[in-house]
């Protein structure tokens, strides 16, 4: 599992494709995820915007935050609340299918650049 180090996420197209197919994202709020994440409804976010003075400090902070969300939220939901997990998968699809679709992007680009 690779997590982006804020603010170096490119665009997040792999996360978008995954979400549209019902995969639940768990990531830092970077790239596309701040626009899409509804924590514990369509996926999870971790970290709090902290930027360390060194990459090691930053990574430790985000790593600790990741483990906290995994151990306290993601894993218990998967194993103990299958109904919520499936509902979150459906919500991931609903929340992302239009907002992050190529059709929407092309229409917006056309309107902003050529109209």
C-alpha positions in Angstrom: 0.0 0.0 0.0 1.4 3.4 -1.0 0.2 6.5 0.6 0.9 10.0 -0.8 3.0 12.4 1.2 1.1 15.6 1.3 1.2 17.8 -0.8 2.8 15.5 -3.5 -0.2 13.5 -4.7 -0.5 14.0 -8.5 -4.1 13.7 -9.3 -5.3 10.5 -7.8 -6.9 8.9 -10.9 -6.2 5.4 -9.5 -8.2 6.2 -6.3 -11.0 7.7 -8.4 -11.2 4.6 -10.6 -11.2 2.4 -7.5 -13.9 4.5 -5.8 -16.2 4.3 -8.8 -15.9 0.5 -8.6 -16.8 0.4 -4.9 -13.3 0.2 -3.4 -13.1 2.1 -0.2 -10.2 4.6 -0.1 -8.2 5.3 3.1 -5.8 8.1 2.4 -4.4 11.4 3.4 -6.5 14.5 2.4 -4.5 15.2 -0.8 -5.1 15.2 -4.5 -8.7 14.4 -5.3 -9.6 12.9 -1.9 -10.4 16.2 0.0 -13.2 16.8 -2.6 -14.5 13.3 -2.3 -14.0 12.0 1.2 -16.9 11.8 3.5 -15.1 10.1 6.4 -16.7 6.8 7.5 -19.4 7.2 4.9 -17.6 6.6 1.5 -14.1 5.9 2.8 -11.6 7.2 5.4 -9.1 9.9 5.7 -6.2 10.0 8.2 -3.8 12.7 9.3 -4.7 16.2 10.2 -2.7 18.4 7.8 0.4 18.2 10.0 3.6 18.9 8.1 6.8 17.9 9.9 10.1 19.8 9.7 11.6 16.6 8.3 10.1 13.9 6.1 10.7 11.3 8.8 8.7 13.4 11.3 5.9 13.9 8.8 5.9 10.2 7.9 5.8 9.1 11.6 2.8 11.4 12.3 0.9 10.2 9.2 1.9 6.5 9.9 0.6 6.7 13.4 -2.7 8.3 12.1 -3.0 5.6 9.5 -2.7 2.8 12.0 -5.2 4.5 14.3 -7.8 4.7 11.6 -7.1 1.1 10.4 -7.2 -0.4 13.8 -10.2 1.6 15.2 -12.4 2.0 12.1 -11.5 0.2 8.9 -10.7 -3.3 10.2 -13.6 -3.3 12.7 -16.0 -2.2 10.0 -14.8 -4.9 7.6 -15.0 -7.8 10.1 -17.8 -6.7 12.4 -20.2 -4.6 10.3 -20.5 -6.1 6.9 -23.7 -4.2 6.2 -22.0 -0.8 6.8 -19.1 -1.9 4.6 -21.4 -2.7 1.7 -23.3 0.5 2.3 -20.0 2.5 2.2 -19.1 0.8 -1.1 -22.4 1.8 -2.6 -21.9 5.4 -1.3 -18.4 5.5 -2.8 -19.8 4.7 -6.2 -22.7 7.2 -5.9 -20.4 10.0 -4.7 -17.8 9.6 -7.3 -19.4 8.3 -10.5 -20.5 11.7 -11.8 -18.1 14.1 -10.1 -15.0 12.3 -11.2 -16.2 11.0 -14.6 -14.3 11.8 -17.8 -17.6 13.0 -19.4 -17.9 15.7 -16.7 -14.2 16.7 -17.0 -14.4 17.0 -20.8 -17.6 19.1 -20.6 -16.1 21.4 -18.0 -12.8 21.8 -20.0 -14.8 22.6 -23.2 -17.0 25.1 -21.4 -14.0 26.8 -19.7 -11.6 26.8 -22.6 -13.6 27.0 -25.8 -16.9 28.6 -25.0 
